[in-house]
Every structure is written in structure tokens, then in C-alpha cells.
Amino acid sequence: MKWVGYGLLILVLASPASRGDDPPKDKEKKEASAKEQYDALVKEFAAKRSKLIPEINKAKGEEQQKLIKQYQELGGEFADRFLKLADENPKDPVAVDATFWIVENANGGQAQAAAAKKLTALIAEMPIKDLSTRLKRTRATPAVLDAVLKRAEKDEKDPQAVDLVAWAATRAYYLPAGRKAAETMIEKYPDHPAIEQVCLMAANMEGGDELLRKILAKDPKPKVKAAATLGLGKALAEKTDSLGDKPAEADKAAAEAEKYLLAAAELYGDDAARKKEIDGELRVIRTMRVGKEAPDIKAPDLDGKEFKLSDYRGKVVMLDFWGNW
Amino acid sequence: MYPHERSLVKKMSDKPFALVGVNSDKDLEALKPVLEEEKITWRSFWNGKDGTGGPISAEWNVHGWPTLVILDHKGVIRHKYLGNPGNEKLDEAIEKLVAEAENDSKPKK
């Protein structure tokens, strides 16, 4: 029933960046047509997909499964056409976009394997600056991540290579390679503009608390210090909630989380949005974390009849925040 | 996760356990046929017309769905999970707390 999750895979593909050079007229014509073909394909794909959604919602049982399968395989159906476009216009920027498109949208199959190979070569060779720009609208899948980090390693001496590592660190914090990229950023580039974002992302990373302690131990610049302190407070709050079976450890983590959250509030000073965020975290860690008595809920049920959470006292309750989407 | 919830409710029907929902759908009319179809018999609070922006999820600082909070029989929060932690892990946590509850309700010597 949770098929709608695939909606997350919808990607917004901007049109490829125009090139700065001044091509002869006939070449310009050809470029425009390749781009037009590409745009038309993207549009056709999006239209087909959005048509499937209400159909899936309406269908039931086997029919619904069939439609869901169609939805998932739609990218694969288009892959050959994108691949053909890329092959026919190897020098056109559209070839790059088409290759990325296939890797992101096709679900396996020959075209995707071919595109993945092409993409690895592209990432290894295209100018780093162009690659950075392209990555801004690219999902961090393991294959792309791997190729990007290899490139960053190869061109380590290039000052722009660190942007590639920053992309991996902020976009793929949930993958081991992303975590490693975050570590690299912290070890080697504590002054990079993305480091603040890396700190905040690290709150959601497994073992993020250790990583953030490393940053703080380096006595970073104020902005980074604030972000790392907030990140650490959040990471410890998360940790608290995973220690339901170990009350003493939970208490310790909660006390530490509170300490860092208060410090973060101080460091952020007048930042109203951050203050609100920190206040929410503090309220939860003080009153609603694991080990605390839950506040009562008094609200109507789905038929409009009021009831209370405390009606269930004496029973174990699984409170399930859910929605049918 | 409906199938597992259904089996959990059934399995625990004679135990001190309750599944209570906090539903964040905006449109309750559209939800009603789903309740029937999926045999969602457990009671849910409604998070209100603002859906995921409603007052209950705000009060509980819930920012991801589903979030599961498990309370023991004294009303103390014992586990919080963002997303289903896995049916086995979930059952184990619940069964442990149910055993605690049953133990507590036995007459003390």
C-alpha cells in the first residue's frame, strides 16, 4: 500500500546549461533539436507517470500490483530512447543529461548498464566545475557516489575537488561512502562553506555524535561551532530515544543532549528559526523523551468522538502516527 | 504496515495491549473506505484538518511518518521509532513490556 513512496523518486530535471561558446549556425540548429528531443522525452515520461497514479489509486488487488509494476518499470521503457539520443549526439550537452537520466530513472536493464558505464567515464573526465553543477540536481545513488569520490581523489590537488566531497557528505549521509566523505570534510576542510551543513546532517548519521565531537575538539569558527553544537545536541537526543532498555544510559545521554542544545541556543543568539527549532528539541528531551511519562492526548477520533490516551493506562500502548499516503 | 498491525492487534487481543493511532490524513471522507478495506479496527486520534501540520504531531515533535511511540502500562515512554524498526524488533519490545505489565498486575505476596 505504501507504493506512493515512489513519488519521492520524481526528479526535477532542469534544462542543460547552455554553453558559452559561439557555435556556427548549423551546429546551433542541431543542438536545439537534440535538446528539444530530450525535453519532449522528459515531458512524455512525466505525463505517462502522472497518469498512472490515479489509476493505481483506483485499482485493487492484482490489477493494482500490475499498475504499480508498470509505474516502476516506466523508466526502463524510456531508457533505450534516452540512450539513443545520447549516442546520436555524443558532443552535445544533452548526451550528459540523457546519461544521468537513465542511471537515475531506469530500473536495471541493458540500457541502464550501458548508461552507468558511460556515466562513470563522464564523471571521470568532465570538467570538475561542470560536474559540480550537474550534481546539484543529481540523486546520490551508490554508483554515482562512488564515481564522484574516485574523481575527487584523482584530482585531489584541484581546489574544486573538495566540492565533490562536500556533495557526497551532504547528500548521502545515510550511505557509508557519504559518512566517509563527511569525515574527510571534517578532517581536511574545516573551512569549506558546506561544513555547516555537514554538521547538521551528521545529527542523522550513525555515529554522528563522535564525528561532531571531533569537529568541536578542533575549536572551529563560530558558525561551524554553532552548527556542530546543535548537531551534537540533536544526535544525542536521537541516541537517548534508542536507549529505551538502558534507563541509566538514556538519562546520561539526555543530560548531555540538553547541555549541547542550551549551548547551541547561546551560539545562535538572535536566529529566530534556530531558536524555535532548539526550543522544540529541548521540550522533547526534557518532558517527552524515552523514560518520561507521556503527556495525555485528548482529541476526537475519526468519527468525531473524543477520547483520551490516558484511557489506556494499565495497558502497553503503541501510539502510531500514521497516514494513508 | 497494516497487515502487521492487524496481526499484532489480533495476537494481543487478550493481553494488556492497545494500538492507538494518530491519523494525519486531511480528508477523513476519503479515508473511511480505506479503514474498511484494510480492516483498521483500532482507534485513532485525528491530527486535524492541517494533516501532518496538526497539533498532536506538533506537540510530540513528530516530523516523520510513520513514527511509533511505545508506552508501558504506567504511561511511560519506553521506545520511539521513526519508521517501522522491523516487525521482529517491534514485537519483541512490545512483548517485553506486556510481560512487565502482567507481572505488575499479579497480586503481591
Boltz contact constraints between the chains, C-beta under 6 A:
constraints:
  - contact:
      token1: [A, 241]
      token2: [B, 80]
      max_distance: 6.0
  - contact:
      token1: [A, 244]
      token2: [B, 78]
      max_distance: 6.0
  - contact:
      token1: [A, 244]
      token2: [B, 79]
      max_distance: 6.0
  - contact:
      token1: [A, 280]
      token2: [B, 61]
      max_distance: 6.0
  - contact:
      token1: [A, 284]
      token2: [B, 61]
      max_distance: 6.0
  - contact:
      token1: [A, 290]
      token2: [B, 77]
      max_distance: 6.0
  - contact:
      token1: [A, 292]
      token2: [B, 77]
      max_distance: 6.0
  - contact:
      token1: [A, 293]
      token2: [B, 75]
      max_distance: 6.0
  - contact:
      token1: [A, 293]
      token2: [B, 76]
      max_distance: 6.0
  - contact:
      token1: [A, 294]
      token2: [B, 71]
      max_distance: 6.0
  - contact:
      token1: [A, 294]
      token2: [B, 75]
      max_distance: 6.0
  - contact:
      token1: [A, 294]
      token2: [B, 77]
      max_distance: 6.0
  - contact:
      token1: [A, 297]
      token2: [B, 45]
      max_distance: 6.0
  - contact:
      token1: [A, 299]
      token2: [B, 45]
      max_distance: 6.0
  - contact:
      token1: [A, 300]
      token2: [B, 46]
      max_distance: 6.0
  - contact:
      token1: [A, 301]
      token2: [B, 43]
      max_distance: 6.0
  - contact:
      token1: [A, 302]
      token2: [B, 28]
      max_distance: 6.0
  - contact:
      token1: [A, 302]
      token2: [B, 44]
      max_distance: 6.0
  - contact:
      token1: [A, 302]
      token2: [B, 46]
      max_distance: 6.0
  - contact:
      token1: [A, 312]
      token2: [B, 18]
      max_distance: 6.0
  - contact:
      token1: [A, 313]
      token2: [B, 75]
      max_distance: 6.0
  - contact:
      token1: [A, 314]
      token2: [B, 73]
      max_distance: 6.0
  - contact:
      token1: [A, 315]
      token2: [B, 16]
      max_distance: 6.0
  - contact:
      token1: [A, 315]
      token2: [B, 17]
      max_distance: 6.0
  - contact:
      token1: [A, 315]
      token2: [B, 18]
      max_distance: 6.0
  - contact:
      token1: [A, 315]
      token2: [B, 73]
      max_distance: 6.0
  - contact:
      token1: [A, 316]
      token2: [B, 17]
      max_distance: 6.0
  - contact:
      token1: [A, 316]
      token2: [B, 72]
      max_distance: 6.0
  - contact:
      token1: [A, 316]
      token2: [B, 73]
      max_distance: 6.0
  - contact:
      token1: [A, 316]
      token2: [B, 97]
      max_distance: 6.0
  - contact:
      token1: [A, 316]
      token2: [B, 98]
      max_distance: 6.0
  - contact:
      token1: [A, 316]
      token2: [B, 101]
      max_distance: 6.0
  - contact:
      token1: [A, 317]
      token2: [B, 18]
      max_distance: 6.0
  - contact:
      token1: [A, 317]
      token2: [B, 20]
      max_distance: 6.0
  - contact:
      token1: [A, 317]
      token2: [B, 71]
      max_distance: 6.0
  - contact:
      token1: [A, 318]
      token2: [B, 19]
      max_distance: 6.0
  - contact:
      token1: [A, 318]
      token2: [B, 70]
      max_distance: 6.0
  - contact:
      token1: [A, 319]
      token2: [B, 20]
      max_distance: 6.0
  - contact:
      token1: [A, 319]
      token2: [B, 69]
      max_distance: 6.0
  - contact:
      token1: [A, 320]
      token2: [B, 21]
      max_distance: 6.0
  - contact:
      token1: [A, 320]
      token2: [B, 68]
      max_distance: 6.0
  - contact:
      token1: [A, 321]
      token2: [B, 22]
      max_distance: 6.0
  - contact:
      token1: [A, 321]
      token2: [B, 57]
      max_distance: 6.0
  - contact:
      token1: [A, 321]
      token2: [B, 62]
      max_distance: 6.0
  - contact:
      token1: [A, 321]
      token2: [B, 65]
      max_distance: 6.0
  - contact:
      token1: [A, 321]
      token2: [B, 66]
      max_distance: 6.0
  - contact:
      token1: [A, 321]
      token2: [B, 67]
      max_distance: 6.0
  - contact:
      token1: [A, 322]
      token2: [B, 21]
      max_distance: 6.0
  - contact:
      token1: [A, 322]
      token2: [B, 66]
      max_distance: 6.0
  - contact:
      token1: [A, 323]
      token2: [B, 24]
      max_distance: 6.0
  - contact:
      token1: [A, 323]
      token2: [B, 25]
      max_distance: 6.0
  - contact:
      token1: [A, 323]
      token2: [B, 65]
      max_distance: 6.0
  - contact:
      token1: [A, 324]
      token2: [B, 25]
      max_distance: 6.0
  - contact:
      token1: [A, 324]
      token2: [B, 31]
      max_distance: 6.0
  - contact:
      token1: [A, 324]
      token2: [B, 34]
      max_distance: 6.0
